Amino acid sequence: MDAINKKIAVVVLFIGVALSVLMLTTKLTEQPWFIFLFVLWVFVFCSCCYRLTPLFKTRNQVNDFIKRDAKHLVLFSLAGFFDKKSGPQWLAIKNIKHLSTRNNELLVHNYQQTQFSISLPASKVELDAFLQQILTNSERRSITFD
């Protein structure tokens, strides 16, 4: 997620440079739509920069995105600006066939050949450790891990 967020921040930065050049070389600052566009760019750029800070990872722990009740995993995904979450997706634990973890992503495969993917601000090691913690021994034996 860090690599993607850095690339997005660089693209947004270049858009801001282009807007700044237009602002300095033309009289677009007199147009209300251009001011709105520039304010929108500031908002998006602030969001991109925030996602690169340690505060972002501190505020978005794995246990905020993966919850468990008696028979289900409840999955939330990180989406949108700042700390917006999407979801939840309720998945019956008995229907989970395979769990794959990657840096910043959890993939869940069930017996109906359906795949769910959620984006998380956590490393593969953190995700693996958390899943081992919340699943029982019998559930860990019935689910294959990647």
ABEGO torsion letter per residue (X at the ends): XAAAAAAAAAAAAAAAAAAAAAAAABAAAABAAAAAAAAAAAAAAAAAAAAABAAAAAABBAAAABBBBAABBBBBBBBEBEABBBOBBBBBAAABABBBBBBGBBBBBBAAGBBBBBBBBBBAAAAAAAAAAABBAAAAAABBBX
